[in-house]
Each structure stands twice: as structure tokens, then as C-alpha cells.
Amino acid sequence: MRVISPGFFASLGVPLLSGRDFNELDGQKGKEPVVIVSETLARRMFPNHDALDRHVFWTDPVLQFASGISPAPHRIIGVTRRY
């Protein structure tokens, strides 16, 4: 997991297969936590289904020590090509 900003994938030339990129409103206090996942993760978690608008949960206990990462479910807003 990495925290990134809008335009990160485009700057690396990694296309979004579906959904949208992050925007300036994502990550602001009071907003729903969102995430962009790889097509590999999307296929593993949601075989034969669209991953968009589904939720992922971070369950690693180490994350309680990571600042800025919400334990709330994160809505999938985009899926990237695997590179």
C-alpha cells in the first residue's frame, strides 16, 4: 500500500482500466476513504465481478501505527493495469 497524489499513475504511464484517478477532494477530512487497486488484486478479490464501488478493508494490525491511514472500509474508485 502506498499513499499517492492525483496524477501519479498518469505520470508513470500506468493506465486506469476502469474508474477514475484520485482528485483533490480525496483524502480530505470527512470524506469517504478511497483506493485504486491493481487488476491483479481486483481479480483475486472479486473474481468474475467488477471491483468498482466495492470496498476493501485493511486488517493488518501494524496499520494502527501508520498515520493518515483510516481503518474504515475504502471504496475502490479505480483499477490499474498490472505492470
C-alpha positions in Angstrom: 0.0 0.0 0.0 1.2 3.5 -0.9 -0.2 6.9 -0.3 0.0 8.9 -3.6 -1.5 12.0 -5.1 -3.6 12.8 -8.2 -1.8 12.2 -11.5 0.6 9.6 -10.1 -0.4 6.8 -12.4 -0.5 9.1 -15.5 3.0 10.4 -14.7 4.3 6.8 -14.8 2.3 5.9 -17.9 0.1 3.4 -16.0 -3.4 3.4 -17.5 -6.5 3.1 -15.5 -8.5 0.2 -16.9 -11.7 1.4 -15.2 -12.9 4.1 -12.8 -11.2 7.3 -12.1 -7.9 8.8 -10.7 -7.7 10.4 -7.3 -8.7 14.1 -7.1 -8.1 17.0 -4.7 -11.1 16.1 -2.6 -10.0 12.5 -1.9 -8.3 12.2 1.4 -9.8 15.3 3.0 -11.2 15.0 6.4 -14.8 13.8 6.5 -14.6 12.3 3.0 -15.0 8.6 2.3 -11.7 6.8 2.1 -11.0 5.7 -1.4 -8.4 3.4 -3.1 -7.2 2.5 -6.6 -6.2 -1.2 -6.9 -4.3 -3.3 -9.5 -6.2 -5.5 -11.9 -4.5 -8.5 -10.2 -5.9 -7.6 -6.8 -9.3 -6.8 -8.3 -9.4 -10.3 -9.9 -8.3 -12.0 -6.8 -10.8 -10.3 -4.5 -13.8 -10.1 -6.9 -13.5 -12.9 -9.5 -16.0 -12.5 -12.3 -17.2 -9.2 -10.9 -16.5 -5.5 -11.3 -14.3 -4.2 -8.4 -15.5 -0.6 -8.8 -17.6 0.7 -5.9 -16.8 -2.3 -3.8 -14.9 -1.9 -0.5 -11.6 -3.2 0.8 -10.7 -3.4 4.5 -7.1 -3.0 5.9 -6.8 -5.7 8.6 -3.1 -5.7 9.2 -2.6 -4.7 12.9 0.6 -2.8 12.0 -1.6 -0.2 10.3 -2.8 1.1 13.6 0.7 2.8 13.9 0.5 4.3 10.4 -0.6 7.9 10.5 -3.2 9.1 8.0 -4.5 5.6 7.1 -8.1 5.1 8.1 -9.2 1.7 9.4 -12.6 2.4 7.7 -13.5 0.5 4.6 -12.0 2.1 1.4 -14.2 2.3 -1.7 -12.5 1.2 -4.9 -12.6 4.1 -7.4 -10.2 2.8 -10.0 -8.4 -0.3 -11.3 -4.9 0.0 -12.9 -3.2 -2.2 -15.4 -0.6 -4.6 -13.8 3.0 -3.8 -14.7 
